[in-house]
Amino acid sequence: MQFGVARFFLGLGESGNFPAAIKTVASGSESERSWPLASSLRSECRSDLGPALCPGDAALRLAHAAFLTTGVFSVLWILWWFPLFPATQEHSTLTA
């Protein structure tokens, strides 16, 4: 829910960003338009690159978190089990 609210407000501010950047560049002289326009297009490319890379990164982070979670539970299980489990030589129901 928090992510959705944050994304909503980001979208409110983001929607006017690109038209305002083009309008600002267009209001300048023709000889000075190339650098600001290229800079604006470069920032637009960056905003498209994030959503393209995020799903793969999120999947890797989720897999890493799942691996760590199961690893931590395994270590806790071993630490709990060893004191309760008797050695084979001391086990009462095992015979030679």
VMD Tcl script that builds the backbone (N, CA, C; Angstrom):
set m [mol new atoms 288]
animate dup $m
set s [atomselect $m all]
$s set {name element resname resid chain x y z} {
  {N N MET 1 A 0.832 -1.197 0.000}
  {CA C MET 1 A 0.000 0.000 0.000}
  {C C MET 1 A 0.871 1.253 0.000}
  {N N GLN 2 A 1.936 1.242 0.814}
  {CA C GLN 2 A 2.808 2.409 0.883}
  {C C GLN 2 A 3.494 2.660 -0.461}
  {N N PHE 3 A 3.909 1.572 -1.115}
  {CA C PHE 3 A 4.551 1.722 -2.413}
  {C C PHE 3 A 3.572 2.314 -3.421}
  {N N GLY 4 A 2.333 1.869 -3.387}
  {CA C GLY 4 A 1.326 2.393 -4.302}
  {C C GLY 4 A 1.079 3.875 -4.091}
  {N N VAL 5 A 1.004 4.306 -2.839}
  {CA C VAL 5 A 0.802 5.726 -2.526}
  {C C VAL 5 A 2.006 6.544 -2.986}
  {N N ALA 6 A 3.209 6.037 -2.702}
  {CA C ALA 6 A 4.417 6.759 -3.123}
  {C C ALA 6 A 4.486 6.851 -4.640}
  {N N ARG 7 A 4.135 5.773 -5.331}
  {CA C ARG 7 A 4.166 5.776 -6.802}
  {C C ARG 7 A 3.118 6.722 -7.363}
  {N N PHE 8 A 1.978 6.827 -6.714}
  {CA C PHE 8 A 0.932 7.755 -7.154}
  {C C PHE 8 A 1.436 9.196 -7.106}
  {N N PHE 9 A 2.033 9.584 -5.981}
  {CA C PHE 9 A 2.509 10.961 -5.860}
  {C C PHE 9 A 3.723 11.226 -6.756}
  {N N LEU 10 A 4.530 10.226 -6.971}
  {CA C LEU 10 A 5.631 10.379 -7.919}
  {C C LEU 10 A 5.075 10.602 -9.322}
  {N N GLY 11 A 4.030 9.872 -9.671}
  {CA C GLY 11 A 3.403 10.042 -10.978}
  {C C GLY 11 A 2.777 11.412 -11.153}
  {N N LEU 12 A 2.237 11.987 -10.085}
  {CA C LEU 12 A 1.668 13.332 -10.182}
  {C C LEU 12 A 2.731 14.359 -10.567}
  {N N GLY 13 A 3.893 14.258 -9.951}
  {CA C GLY 13 A 4.957 15.210 -10.270}
  {C C GLY 13 A 5.677 14.886 -11.562}
  {N N GLU 14 A 5.713 13.617 -11.916}
  {CA C GLU 14 A 6.464 13.182 -13.086}
  {C C GLU 14 A 5.731 13.509 -14.384}
  {N N SER 15 A 4.421 13.547 -14.344}
  {CA C SER 15 A 3.645 13.705 -15.575}
  {C C SER 15 A 3.950 15.012 -16.297}
  {N N GLY 16 A 4.213 16.063 -15.589}
  {CA C GLY 16 A 4.504 17.343 -16.237}
  {C C GLY 16 A 5.972 17.583 -16.499}
  {N N ASN 17 A 6.827 16.677 -16.086}
  {CA C ASN 17 A 8.267 16.891 -16.207}
  {C C ASN 17 A 8.747 16.951 -17.648}
  {N N PHE 18 A 8.378 15.973 -18.460}
  {CA C PHE 18 A 8.898 15.904 -19.819}
  {C C PHE 18 A 8.330 17.009 -20.720}
  {N N PRO 19 A 7.027 17.301 -20.684}
  {CA C PRO 19 A 6.547 18.428 -21.497}
  {C C PRO 19 A 7.164 19.765 -21.072}
  {N N ALA 20 A 7.366 19.931 -19.780}
  {CA C ALA 20 A 7.969 21.182 -19.311}
  {C C ALA 20 A 9.420 21.295 -19.773}
  {N N ALA 21 A 10.144 20.172 -19.793}
  {CA C ALA 21 A 11.534 20.202 -20.252}
  {C C ALA 21 A 11.609 20.556 -21.729}
  {N N ILE 22 A 10.751 19.986 -22.556}
  {CA C ILE 22 A 10.745 20.294 -23.986}
  {C C ILE 22 A 10.338 21.738 -24.226}
  {N N LYS 23 A 9.348 22.226 -23.496}
  {CA C LYS 23 A 8.910 23.624 -23.631}
  {C C LYS 23 A 10.035 24.577 -23.254}
  {N N THR 24 A 10.766 24.237 -22.188}
  {CA C THR 24 A 11.884 25.088 -21.768}
  {C C THR 24 A 12.971 25.122 -22.825}
  {N N VAL 25 A 13.272 23.988 -23.408}
  {CA C VAL 25 A 14.299 23.929 -24.455}
  {C C VAL 25 A 13.835 24.690 -25.697}
  {N N ALA 26 A 12.560 24.536 -26.052}
  {CA C ALA 26 A 12.039 25.200 -27.248}
  {C C ALA 26 A 12.010 26.714 -27.107}
  {N N SER 27 A 11.931 27.213 -25.889}
  {CA C SER 27 A 11.877 28.660 -25.699}
  {C C SER 27 A 13.249 29.321 -25.828}
  {N N GLY 28 A 14.318 28.540 -25.857}
  {CA C GLY 28 A 15.668 29.095 -26.009}
  {C C GLY 28 A 16.009 29.343 -27.471}
  {N N SER 29 A 17.178 29.887 -27.701}
  {CA C SER 29 A 17.609 30.159 -29.079}
  {C C SER 29 A 17.955 28.848 -29.786}
  {N N GLU 30 A 17.852 28.855 -31.126}
  {CA C GLU 30 A 18.089 27.638 -31.893}
  {C C GLU 30 A 19.526 27.142 -31.769}
  {N N SER 31 A 20.472 28.023 -31.585}
  {CA C SER 31 A 21.875 27.610 -31.511}
  {C C SER 31 A 22.220 26.944 -30.173}
  {N N GLU 32 A 21.382 27.143 -29.174}
  {CA C GLU 32 A 21.660 26.579 -27.852}
  {C C GLU 32 A 20.723 25.426 -27.477}
  {N N ARG 33 A 19.949 24.894 -28.401}
  {CA C ARG 33 A 18.967 23.865 -28.080}
  {C C ARG 33 A 19.563 22.459 -27.975}
  {N N SER 34 A 20.642 22.187 -28.638}
  {CA C SER 34 A 21.114 20.804 -28.754}
  {C C SER 34 A 21.504 20.193 -27.400}
  {N N TRP 35 A 22.270 20.907 -26.603}
  {CA C TRP 35 A 22.727 20.312 -25.342}
  {C C TRP 35 A 21.576 20.092 -24.364}
  {N N PRO 36 A 20.709 21.083 -24.124}
  {CA C PRO 36 A 19.596 20.807 -23.190}
  {C C PRO 36 A 18.644 19.721 -23.690}
  {N N LEU 37 A 18.425 19.673 -25.001}
  {CA C LEU 37 A 17.541 18.640 -25.540}
  {C C LEU 37 A 18.162 17.257 -25.362}
  {N N ALA 38 A 19.453 17.135 -25.648}
  {CA C ALA 38 A 20.135 15.854 -25.454}
  {C C ALA 38 A 20.128 15.461 -23.983}
  {N N SER 39 A 20.323 16.419 -23.092}
  {CA C SER 39 A 20.301 16.144 -21.657}
  {C C SER 39 A 18.906 15.683 -21.221}
  {N N SER 40 A 17.880 16.315 -21.752}
  {CA C SER 40 A 16.511 15.939 -21.414}
  {C C SER 40 A 16.197 14.531 -21.918}
  {N N LEU 41 A 16.618 14.218 -23.138}
  {CA C LEU 41 A 16.369 12.885 -23.674}
  {C C LEU 41 A 17.157 11.832 -22.919}
  {N N ARG 42 A 18.358 12.186 -22.448}
  {CA C ARG 42 A 19.155 11.241 -21.671}
  {C C ARG 42 A 18.463 10.930 -20.351}
  {N N SER 43 A 17.883 11.941 -19.712}
  {CA C SER 43 A 17.181 11.688 -18.448}
  {C C SER 43 A 15.910 10.876 -18.706}
  {N N GLU 44 A 15.273 11.071 -19.862}
  {CA C GLU 44 A 14.097 10.274 -20.196}
  {C C GLU 44 A 14.488 8.815 -20.415}
  {N N CYS 45 A 15.630 8.598 -21.012}
  {CA C CYS 45 A 16.116 7.233 -21.215}
  {C C CYS 45 A 16.378 6.563 -19.868}
  {N N ARG 46 A 16.935 7.306 -18.929}
  {CA C ARG 46 A 17.195 6.745 -17.595}
  {C C ARG 46 A 15.900 6.360 -16.900}
  {N N SER 47 A 14.865 7.152 -17.074}
  {CA C SER 47 A 13.597 6.819 -16.415}
  {C C SER 47 A 12.969 5.575 -17.016}
  {N N ASP 48 A 13.260 5.259 -18.267}
  {CA C ASP 48 A 12.761 4.024 -18.876}
  {C C ASP 48 A 13.642 2.835 -18.532}
  {N N LEU 49 A 14.889 3.084 -18.212}
  {CA C LEU 49 A 15.815 2.005 -17.913}
  {C C LEU 49 A 15.523 1.359 -16.550}
  {N N GLY 50 A 15.095 2.142 -15.586}
  {CA C GLY 50 A 14.809 1.617 -14.250}
  {C C GLY 50 A 13.761 0.518 -14.239}
  {N N PRO 51 A 12.574 0.761 -14.817}
  {CA C PRO 51 A 11.571 -0.309 -14.844}
  {C C PRO 51 A 12.005 -1.530 -15.652}
  {N N ALA 52 A 12.902 -1.329 -16.611}
  {CA C ALA 52 A 13.367 -2.467 -17.401}
  {C C ALA 52 A 14.306 -3.358 -16.592}
  {N N LEU 53 A 15.115 -2.763 -15.724}
  {CA C LEU 53 A 16.092 -3.527 -14.948}
  {C C LEU 53 A 15.560 -4.003 -13.605}
  {N N CYS 54 A 14.558 -3.351 -13.073}
  {CA C CYS 54 A 14.074 -3.640 -11.721}
  {C C CYS 54 A 13.533 -5.063 -11.536}
  {N N PRO 55 A 12.736 -5.612 -12.453}
  {CA C PRO 55 A 12.208 -6.958 -12.193}
  {C C PRO 55 A 13.294 -8.015 -12.016}
  {N N GLY 56 A 14.339 -7.955 -12.825}
  {CA C GLY 56 A 15.429 -8.918 -12.674}
  {C C GLY 56 A 16.157 -8.745 -11.360}
  {N N ASP 57 A 16.396 -7.493 -10.997}
  {CA C ASP 57 A 17.070 -7.207 -9.734}
  {C C ASP 57 A 16.201 -7.635 -8.554}
  {N N ALA 58 A 14.918 -7.372 -8.630}
  {CA C ALA 58 A 14.012 -7.763 -7.548}
  {C C ALA 58 A 13.961 -9.278 -7.401}
  {N N ALA 59 A 13.975 -9.991 -8.533}
  {CA C ALA 59 A 13.952 -11.456 -8.467}
  {C C ALA 59 A 15.222 -11.991 -7.811}
  {N N LEU 60 A 16.362 -11.399 -8.146}
  {CA C LEU 60 A 17.614 -11.837 -7.523}
  {C C LEU 60 A 17.617 -11.559 -6.022}
  {N N ARG 61 A 17.126 -10.402 -5.637}
  {CA C ARG 61 A 17.070 -10.069 -4.208}
  {C C ARG 61 A 16.117 -10.998 -3.461}
  {N N LEU 62 A 15.000 -11.329 -4.080}
  {CA C LEU 62 A 14.041 -12.229 -3.447}
  {C C LEU 62 A 14.632 -13.625 -3.289}
  {N N ALA 63 A 15.319 -14.098 -4.313}
  {CA C ALA 63 A 15.956 -15.417 -4.221}
  {C C ALA 63 A 17.036 -15.418 -3.142}
  {N N HIS 64 A 17.788 -14.325 -3.060}
  {CA C HIS 64 A 18.829 -14.216 -2.039}
  {C C HIS 64 A 18.201 -14.215 -0.641}
  {N N ALA 65 A 17.104 -13.470 -0.474}
  {CA C ALA 65 A 16.434 -13.422 0.826}
  {C C ALA 65 A 15.867 -14.793 1.196}
  {N N ALA 66 A 15.317 -15.501 0.223}
  {CA C ALA 66 A 14.770 -16.833 0.500}
  {C C ALA 66 A 15.895 -17.790 0.906}
  {N N PHE 67 A 17.026 -17.704 0.239}
  {CA C PHE 67 A 18.170 -18.549 0.577}
  {C C PHE 67 A 18.659 -18.257 1.990}
  {N N LEU 68 A 18.775 -16.973 2.322}
  {CA C LEU 68 A 19.233 -16.613 3.667}
  {C C LEU 68 A 18.232 -17.036 4.735}
  {N N THR 69 A 16.949 -16.882 4.456}
  {CA C THR 69 A 15.927 -17.258 5.433}
  {C C THR 69 A 15.975 -18.753 5.727}
  {N N THR 70 A 16.019 -19.568 4.684}
  {CA C THR 70 A 16.079 -21.009 4.921}
  {C C THR 70 A 17.394 -21.401 5.577}
  {N N GLY 71 A 18.471 -20.718 5.237}
  {CA C GLY 71 A 19.755 -21.001 5.872}
  {C C GLY 71 A 19.747 -20.680 7.351}
  {N N VAL 72 A 19.158 -19.556 7.718}
  {CA C VAL 72 A 19.088 -19.174 9.134}
  {C C VAL 72 A 18.231 -20.175 9.908}
  {N N PHE 73 A 17.091 -20.574 9.351}
  {CA C PHE 73 A 16.248 -21.556 10.037}
  {C C PHE 73 A 16.945 -22.901 10.160}
  {N N SER 74 A 17.736 -23.274 9.158}
  {CA C SER 74 A 18.481 -24.533 9.233}
  {C C SER 74 A 19.508 -24.502 10.351}
  {N N VAL 75 A 20.218 -23.398 10.476}
  {CA C VAL 75 A 21.222 -23.276 11.546}
  {C C VAL 75 A 20.545 -23.300 12.910}
  {N N LEU 76 A 19.418 -22.617 13.044}
  {CA C LEU 76 A 18.690 -22.631 14.320}
  {C C LEU 76 A 18.195 -24.039 14.646}
  {N N TRP 77 A 17.719 -24.769 13.645}
  {CA C TRP 77 A 17.264 -26.145 13.867}
  {C C TRP 77 A 18.421 -27.022 14.333}
  {N N ILE 78 A 19.576 -26.881 13.707}
  {CA C ILE 78 A 20.748 -27.678 14.099}
  {C C ILE 78 A 21.166 -27.348 15.522}
  {N N LEU 79 A 21.178 -26.076 15.874}
  {CA C LEU 79 A 21.561 -25.681 17.233}
  {C C LEU 79 A 20.566 -26.207 18.266}
  {N N TRP 80 A 19.296 -26.336 17.902}
  {CA C TRP 80 A 18.297 -26.855 18.824}
  {C C TRP 80 A 18.366 -28.380 18.875}
  {N N TRP 81 A 18.650 -29.035 17.747}
  {CA C TRP 81 A 18.583 -30.479 17.659}
  {C C TRP 81 A 19.766 -31.183 18.317}
  {N N PHE 82 A 20.983 -30.718 18.114}
  {CA C PHE 82 A 22.161 -31.421 18.608}
  {C C PHE 82 A 22.168 -31.655 20.117}
  {N N PRO 83 A 21.798 -30.697 20.935}
  {CA C PRO 83 A 21.783 -30.988 22.380}
  {C C PRO 83 A 20.727 -32.037 22.763}
  {N N LEU 84 A 19.653 -32.153 22.002}
  {CA C LEU 84 A 18.592 -33.108 22.331}
  {C C LEU 84 A 18.858 -34.499 21.780}
  {N N PHE 85 A 19.649 -34.609 20.755}
  {CA C PHE 85 A 19.884 -35.886 20.092}
  {C C PHE 85 A 21.063 -36.594 20.744}
  {N N PRO 86 A 20.856 -37.773 21.320}
  {CA C PRO 86 A 21.965 -38.467 21.996}
  {C C PRO 86 A 22.947 -39.055 20.971}
  {N N ALA 87 A 24.185 -39.216 21.384}
  {CA C ALA 87 A 25.188 -39.845 20.535}
  {C C ALA 87 A 24.810 -41.301 20.303}
  {N N THR 88 A 25.273 -41.892 19.228}
  {CA C THR 88 A 24.921 -43.272 18.890}
  {C C THR 88 A 25.367 -44.244 19.976}
  {N N GLN 89 A 26.523 -44.019 20.569}
  {CA C GLN 89 A 27.025 -44.923 21.607}
  {C C GLN 89 A 26.162 -44.868 22.865}
  {N N GLU 90 A 25.535 -43.792 23.135}
  {CA C GLU 90 A 24.765 -43.616 24.365}
  {C C GLU 90 A 23.267 -43.907 24.158}
  {N N HIS 91 A 22.855 -44.228 22.950}
  {CA C HIS 91 A 21.444 -44.426 22.666}
  {C C HIS 91 A 20.982 -45.747 23.300}
  {N N SER 92 A 19.854 -45.688 24.012}
  {CA C SER 92 A 19.395 -46.847 24.789}
  {C C SER 92 A 18.772 -47.949 23.939}
  {N N THR 93 A 18.196 -47.642 22.798}
  {CA C THR 93 A 17.496 -48.650 22.024}
  {C C THR 93 A 18.356 -49.258 20.903}
  {N N LEU 94 A 19.547 -48.762 20.677}
  {CA C LEU 94 A 20.409 -49.324 19.639}
  {C C LEU 94 A 21.310 -50.424 20.214}
  {N N THR 95 A 21.443 -51.497 19.451}
  {CA C THR 95 A 22.357 -52.562 19.867}
  {C C THR 95 A 23.512 -52.657 18.884}
  {N N ALA 96 A 24.522 -53.403 19.270}
  {CA C ALA 96 A 25.692 -53.563 18.404}
  {C C ALA 96 A 25.300 -54.319 17.165}
}
mol reanalyze $m
mol bondsrecalc $m
mol representation Tube
mol addrep $m
